[in-house]
């Protein structure tokens, strides 16, 4: 390992990481583990999802390593907020929960990776590097669940062009595709204009589109917007 690290250029920037976990001991352990890996710098720690969102917005780390169960704002809601407000930040879930609902809720919320606590140092290293490069990464147990889920439910999954949108976001995108502006959507759905605006920002981030026109094209390609 010594020779390897000696060959790495010293001016190569470290991958910046924020750790979010409500247990101080777990947080400290993760911080020490990740900080000891070559090429990583832990730049912030958060005790809940609200703090994680703030750090993502202010520090713009390359990755947030996120627990799911946290007080007040949990990891899933933090994922949604980060995707909407700091879409350049990748999210790697590190949790004890491996049930289907939690795994798919995290994917839908915008997490690029999902590891279980107890993952080895090498797995965490590879996972962080992978999500930084835009790859989806899942621990072995989680990957098996995903494959099993796709095998059991091919029709539902493959017929859905936007599986990562929430039901409300899907509804609003349908209205956008039909040519309605935010004010008309707010009136029809009995929502505050600001709420609609926030949803629209989240939709644009998840679809990776720059503006409304591009969102309409994507939505219509997916069969939306043909309402009367």
N, C-alpha and C positions, 0 to 999 in steps of 0.2 A: 504493500500500500504506500510505503514511503516513496518509492520510485515513481509511482503513479502521480502522487500529489506534487512531487518535485517537477514533473513535466508539465503541469497545468500552469499556463501563464498567470503571473501574480495579479495582473490588472483585469482579469476576467471578473465581471461583476457577479456577486453572489445572488442566488435566487432568494428573494425576500418573502418572508412567511409571517403571518399573524396566526396565533393559536387561540381558539375559543373553546373553553371548557369551564364549567362552573365549579369543578373540584380543584382547589389550589394545588393539591399534591399531584394530581394527574397533569395539570397545566405545567407545573415546574418540571415534572419528569419528561414531558413531551418537549418542552423548551430545551432542556439539557440534551436530550437525544438528538433533536433536529439540529441544534446549534453545534453539536459535535461532528456532524457530517460535513465532508468537504463540499464547499460550494453553496452553503446555505447560511442565511442570516435571519434570526428571529427578530423582527422589528417591533412587535407588539403582542400583548396578551389581553384577552377579553374574558370576563366572567359570565357574560350572557350575550344573547343575540343582538341586543341594542348596541352594546359596546363594540361587538364584532362589526356591525354595519358602519358605525362611526369611524372605526379604525380603517376599514376598507376604503371609505370615502376620503379620509384625510391622508392616510399613508400610502395608498395605492400599492399594497404589496402584490406580488405576483400570484400568491396563493393564500387563501384562508383555510386552515385545517380546523374543521368545525365539528363539535359534538352536536347531537340533536336535542337531547333532554337538558334544557337550561331554563331557569326561572324567567317569568315575564315573557320575554320574546325568545321563542325556542329557535333551534338551528334551522328548521325548515322555513320559518318566516324570515329569518335573517338571510337565508339563501335568496328568497324572492326579492327582498329589499336590495341586496347587493347586486343581483342581476339587473334590477331596474335602475340603480343609481351609480354603480361602478362596474359596468359590464366587462371591463378589461381584467377584472380580478377573477382568477379561477378558484373554485371551491372544491375541497376534498373533505368528504364526510368521514369522520373516524368515530365509531359508535359501538355500543354493545348490541344494538338492535339489528337483527337480520331477517325480520319478518317481511313478507312480500309488500304489505301496505306501506311500511316505512321506507323500504328500498325504492319503491316506485314513486312515493310522495317526494322523496329527495331528488330523484331524477326529474320529476315534473317541476320541482321548485328551481331547478337549474344547476344542481351539483354535477360536476364532471366526473367525480370519482367517489367510490364508496368502499371504505375499508373497515374491518372490525377491529375493535380494541384487542390487543394481544398480537397484532401483526408484528412481524419481525422488522428490525431496523432496515434491512435491505428492501423489504416490501414498501415501507414508508418512503424511503429514498426514491425508489423507482416510480412510485405513485405520484409523488410531488413533481418529479421531472416530467412525467407523462402529461399531467393536467396542464402544466405550464406550456407544453407544446401543442395543446389543444386536443389531446387524445382523451377518450373516456377510459377509465381504469376501474376495475372492480376486483376485490379480493376473491380468492378461489371459491369460497362458499357462496358469496354473493353472485358471482358469475354463473354458478350452477343454477341458482334460483332464477336468474334472468332467462337463461336458456330454457329452463323448464316452463316458465311463464309464457314465453313465445311459442313453445311447442303446444301448450294447452289452448292458447287463445289467439291463433293466427289471424282470424277474420277481424276481430275487434281491433287488434293492434295495427295491422297493416292497412286497414281502411281509414285510419285516423291520420290525416296529414299533419296535425299539430298536437301530438300527444303531450307536449310539455306545457300547453296552455291550461289554465284553470277554467272551469265552466263559465265563470263570469267573463274572463278574458275572451273566451271563444264567442260568447254572446256579443260582446262589444265589437270584436273583429268582424263578425257577420254584418253588423250595422255599418261599420266603416266600409266594408266591401260593397255595401248597397249604396254608398255615396253620402251617408249622413255625416254631418259635422258633430263635434263634441256636444254642443248645446242641444241639438235634437236628440242625441243619444241619452243625455242626462235626463231630459224631459220624459222620454219614453220609458226609461228604466227606473225613474224616480230616484235618481242619484244626484249628489252634488256635482257640479261641473269639475271641481278640483279632483274628486274621486275618479271621474271618467278620465281626466287628464293623466292621473297617476297610472291607471290601468293601461291607457294608450302607450305611455312611456315604457311600461313593462312589456307590452306586446311587441313594440318595435325592437326592444333589446333582445327578446327571445327569438324573434324572427330574423334578427340581424339585418334589419332594413333601416335606411336613413330617413325615410319620410313616408307620408301618407300614401302617395301615389304608388310607391314600391310595395307597401303593405297591401294595398288593394289588389295589385297584380298577383302577389303571392296567395292572398286569400281566395281570389277567384280561381286561380289554378287548382286550389284545394277544394273547389266546389262551393265556396261560400258567397254570400251577397246576392243570391238570386231570390230574395224574399220580395213580396209585393209591398 
